[in-house]
Amino acid sequence: MINIEYKTNPKEFAKASITYLEKNAFVALILFFMNLSCWLALLGYVLKYNGGIEITILDNFAGSFAACWILFRRKINTIILQRSLKKRKISDLTAKVNVDKNRISWYTVNNQRHHLPWDKIAKIYNSKQGYIIPRVLNGPLNSTFIWLPKSGFKSADEETNFIDIMKNSKAKIKKIK
């Protein structure tokens, strides 16, 4: 059994949350259309500017919003979520996760223990900062995830053991940035 303990970090958890949310098919579809709309608005702004057509305040707003969305959407959303987590006093709590060949167990803030068998996990996201393990509650839009930062492992051997357990499960392991 692998026992993982770590101090919660709002910035790290906010990044993981945004990454997890963007992996949802419905959210990804919305983001695709929002990105497409912003690129088209920016293109329209540039064409209007280069064509010598008068630019209104509304045009400036639309162009500015589109540029901000394209360049800073992820960072702004992460900062907003990070502030929200700090207000909820998520900082510096001790998170405990136990992993064995049959299941992953974790404790919530109010110290309730939960279990999830490996055969109920369809995929695991592996990022530079840690592992995101989705758990579906009642459909794809009502889901959450278990966050395991790589800093929570006591040693490289412990992380290697965790990777071996993941590989033996039926879950697909996806590398993400």
Summary of the structure (lengths in Angstrom):
residues: 177
radius of gyration: 20.6
end to end distance: 28.2
largest distance: 68.6
contacts: 463
relative contact order: 0.18
helix: 50%
strand: 25%
